[in-house]
Amino acid sequence: MAARSSAPEKRPGFFSQIRSLYTFTQQSFRWLPLMLVGVVLLGIGVGVGIGFLIPPVAIWSVILWGVTGLMLGILGALMLMTRLSTNAMYKKIDGMPGAAGHVLSTSLGRKWQAADMPVGVNPKTQEAVYRAVGRGGIVIVGEGARGRLTRLVNDERSKAQRVASGVPVTVIYIGHGEGEVPISKLAPTIKSLPKKIDRATMAAVIKRIESVSQSLASMPIPKGIDPTKVRAPRPR
């Protein structure tokens, strides 16, 4: 008898996602419950206040405005928790191998193309170099000890300049030292780069770089982070 087909995996519901988001965020921000309650109460207070200020003052009007304030307070609390969960994620992955790749592949938007796998790596020390291509040109991101990254970064920069002559190449080192960019500011830093090339040139650059990078497919890759375990779940 043929094996019965497995049922499709059931996705978590809305309230399950909210609970997971809350649990994840509270691990980094212990004061989260008080903050959320405060936001909700503030919303109710604002709604009730508006109900008393707008004539004619009536109980039903105050109640309706109070309910409106409650809904706005809940919305504000969810927005705050989502923002804090992002900060909690950055705290958790800061300094972990593969953190830069995770951010590049998930946080740059459609105007940039990047992968979570490095384009250059030292398998012994886990120093790695990542690349992003967008309207701002080519960005090379070094992750690890800056001194040991020099050769990897220079090799990747030379390759980029060779196959994409005239396209600006920006080098960013992840860290907290002078001239380095914290992992939490990596995506905003790249997005803030001024536009230097058009979409057609961007597509051509991506194609050229990929054509000379096929040999890197068999290169050992350091074990990185698991995004499903680190990224904060978001309510839908």
Salt bridges, closest charged atoms under 4 A:
ASP94 OD2 - HIS176 NE2 2.70
GLU127 OE2 - ARG148 NH2 2.88
GLU156 OE2 - ARG131 NH1 2.61
GLU156 OE1 - LYS159 NZ 3.27
